[in-house]
Amino acid sequence: MLRIGQIIFIGIWCLVSSAQSSNTGKADSLYAVGSFSAAINAYVKEGSEKAQLQIARAYYALGNYDKAIVQYQEVLSKKPMLAIARFELGKLLLKTKKLGSAFENFAFLAKDSDNPEYHYYLGRIKQLNGDPVAANVDYRRAVKVDSTHLKSLYALGKFFVAAQQKDSALQYIDKGLRFYENDVSMINLKALAYFNNGQYEKAIPYFERLLELGEEKPFVHNKLAFAYLHDLQFENAKKMYHRLVQTLNYEGQGYAGLGEVFLREKELDSAQFYIEKYIAERTVSFAMEYADLGRIARLRGDTKKAIAYYTKAWEENKQNPMFYYQVCTLVDEYYDDPQMKLRYYQKLLADFDDLMPFIKERAQKRVKELKEEIHFTTD
């Protein structure tokens, strides 16, 4: 027979368990309906391990990321092997651009695990840190573990599309489409893989498929119109360019495209009409667009083309010293003539009095070095 003390203890334990269960149920209900602050108060009263994790999630849902991070760290200090807490913390750290801490958490998770998500997020962090080659190693690991891991397949496909390596891109894109044939991101990548390779006839069906799936976007209209034009489907090209004309902020692209179509058809009056409409629409500066092209050319190692693009950016906006500074550094890199290099840096210093300190210091340093080089060469 149970002693009286044992009976009392069991009774108290049952009451406490019942109360905790009641608190948990109430807190979960509040969380489920989006009453996160009230849910936090209820979880605090409960105090269990699950409640502590739910408090972190509630802070995240409220958008209070700092408190969510602290709470996740508190949970992990007591139970460091709780993978779900570390995974959620890692994603939150990535979201808040704390890449070093995010990497540590995902590296810890991936160390003894074949979970493709861990490898994918390691890849994302490396990519954001400017190392796409290392990122691809992690994406491939994720795909090796799970051949249908769409996020990693997409990341690899996107990398090779940007690098204009069509066959490598299609290797990953097609794997993704075999798993999910209506994935618009993958279909878009496949269209671009062919488009960037100049295979417009092959790109067209995939852009058309995007429209069928509801992707009525100016980007798709513009690319499809261009593909139609170069596949000599002039009437279809006109239809797409007319859609751009009817889209706010894309009228100019539509007019320019229509002008080109009519020019191809030798309908000179119509071509002139739309080209003049395009010129009338072109009232904004394209400095940033030229600068973007300059950056792309530089990344591809085409220094001469990068100089041309950054020069155009500077010509569009001569108030921005960064554009001309980029021209200076590229000229410095590309040409051998120290006299030419010196003239660029001297113009930079003469034209812009309010240069940022670090740019001014670099320019002044190069002027001094180039003058010394010229002096010794002359001697």
Secondary structure, DSSP 8 states (H G I E B T S, - for coil): ---HHHHHHHHHHHHHHHHHHHHHHHHHHHHHTT-HHHHHHHHHHH--HHHHHHHHHHHHHHT-HHHHHHHHHHHHHH-TT-HHHHHHHHHHHHHTT-HHHHHHHHHHHHTT---HHHHHHHHHHHHHTT-HHHHHHHHHHHHHH-TT-HHHHHHHHHHHHHTT-HHHHHHHHHHHHHH-TT-HHHHHHHHHHHHHTT-HHHHHHHHHHHHHTT---HHHHHHHHHHHHHTT-HHHHHHHHHHHHTSTT-HHHHHHHHHHHHHHTT-HHHHHHHHHHHHHH--S--HHHHHHHHHHHHHTT-HHHHHHHHHHHHHH-TT-HHHHHHHHHHHHHH---HHHHHHHHHHHHHH-TT--HHHHHHHHHHHHHHHHHHHHHH-
